[in-house]
């Protein structure tokens, strides 16, 4: 469970780890060109988030940065009390 912050501290809530991972994966999938996204982390040993995304593009250019920005924007909207560091790994076609 992750504690959520907000403008009014009386309205603080919690979000489950699995729900947080699903919503961040959905944010990554909204980036044009991303065909798969999976988020891991926030476990007992892992403090940060690892976003693994895949694209069918042969030259992804700055797609990893766009995924990172999309996940950061979703975290801004969720407002967790402790913001985990985000690492993005992108796979693409190499043929």
Phi, psi and omega in degrees: 000139177245137180276138181256140174265177177186179180293325180250112183297341179288343182255018179297143181224191178228155174227139179290155181297317180295319179294322178295316179297320180295316181291328177286325174295321177296323177295320178294324180291340179285347178286127180300132179101344179275125180254339176216146176210139178219138181243131177235158176129191184054042176256198182294318183261335184261123181265336182256183179248137175245117179257118175253119181235154179227146178225158177269357179293147176275332179232095187284349179050247184257026183297324178297321177295322178294321177295316179300317179296321180294319179292319177298319179296321178293321176296325176298321180288326181283325180058064176289151179297316176247114182275118181283147175292146184245130175240130182247130174241127185243130174253143180213170181290135181237025183271000000 
